[in-house]
Amino acid sequence: MRLLNKVQILLFLPLTLGAATVYTTPVALVGSGQSLGNLNTYVTLDRETNILGDPASVRHGFRESTNQRYYALGWSVAMEPSAGGQATPIDTSFHSAHQETSYHVGTAVLRKKFFLPYEIGYPRAGHYLLERGSGSAGPLLVRSRLLLPAGSSVEQTTLKGWKYALIRFRGEGFAILWGSTSAVAFESKPLAGAVELLTKYEWPEGEDFSLSFLYSPGQDEHASKMLLNAAFDTNQPDAPNTRGSLLRIRHLLTESESAIERYVHTATLLTPDPVINRANTWSKVTQLRLQAQYRWGDGFSNNPPSDIVVGRDSMWYLMGSNYYAQAWSRKLLDLWFAHGLEPNGKFTEYMTASQDPLFTDDYGLNINDITPLLIMAASHYYSLTGDRGFLLQVYPSLLRSAELIQSQRSAGDNNHSW
């Protein structure tokens, strides 16, 4: 009877888990914000939903996965009444696709959201969406402080009278800073190891506001035009305009949330304990944020946003992702079989997957735990997916790996027991 009751509980658990995944905490009790990531970019936020700007930490600014360069070193956005005063932070909420902090301006409530596009739109971008809640705050000013790598050059550029910032990075690469209203103030100056870009925008009453940073790591001379196309809907005859900019940002956020929810609702674990259900959901969300596109293939790092991909950690990652993100699991396995497998069948300990040339290290071991672990991961993936193409491709390599393990079981001249 006890088992039957548990089954009945499972049947009546709600299928929509979105609201249960949100954590909201007073700002004063939040130590730091969460980290967000997509295939190309990774950022870490503070408790007021600004991007950390601490150069002593690897988890600050916008870091590109394919070349491991920073394209911004930090970014903070502040709101204040045009007539004077300041916005007071209230609480911060962690969502699957974004983080947001609520603020008071008098009796009015404002919300500041930040997100990275996930499987939608241009991925090398970060977007702020500032929304008006209850009460009237009147006209507002938005102040942006963007820290750029040393050697970056900044110019104020105009498109149909709309003022925005165009950034050129040392060596190669471009970026733009684009607001849903035209910039009204603009200043850039060198700092120790960085360039500070300060911009100010008017936030009209009755409107929301958005601010976007988009970068391109390449040398394409048309990169700035491509970034503008990604920032707003250029198909509108009157573009750029506030309405179109906000429509684009809201669409990107909604579609990013939907993309993550598709994974969350695949292979769902339902138990009578809501804490366990929530933990399972957030474990998926966290795994999705760590999926990176490196120079040599797709992988994940146990020390994001670095490109160090470790074999044993990949195995444990696959034991989860094989259930709900199978297409990406195949890409991670492909990376290991293409670049992490030695001729004798031993899998290397780790690789730096964006370094050119690729670097791998096995610590000079004759055998390691990673070899059997990745055999297990490949078996687990095939058992769940039935991906026969994968099996035919890797089976000869798996035989070599198994034979290596078997050969190292016999004690020889260089293998003594104590």
Secondary structure, 3 states (H helix, E strand, C coil): CHHHHHHHHHHCCCCCCCHHHCEEEEHHHCCCCCEEECCCEEEEECCCCCECCCCCCCCCCEEECCCCCEEECEEEEEEEECCCCCCEEEEEEECCCEEEEEEEECCEEEEEEEECCCCCCCCCEEEEEEEECCCCCCCEEEEEEEEEECCCEEEEEEECCEEEEEEECCCCCEEEEEECCCEEEEEEEEECCEEEEEEEEEECCCCCEEEEEEEECCCCCCHHHHHHHHHCCCCCCCCCCHHHHHHHHHHHHHHHHHHHHHHHCCCCCCCCCHHHHHHHHHHHHHHHHCCEEECCEEECCCCCCCCEEEHHHHHHHHHHHHHHCHHHHHHHHHHHHHHCECCCCCECCEEECCCCCCEEECCCCCCCCHHHHHHHHHHHHHHHHCCHHHHHHHHHHHHHHHHHHHHCCCCCCCCCCC
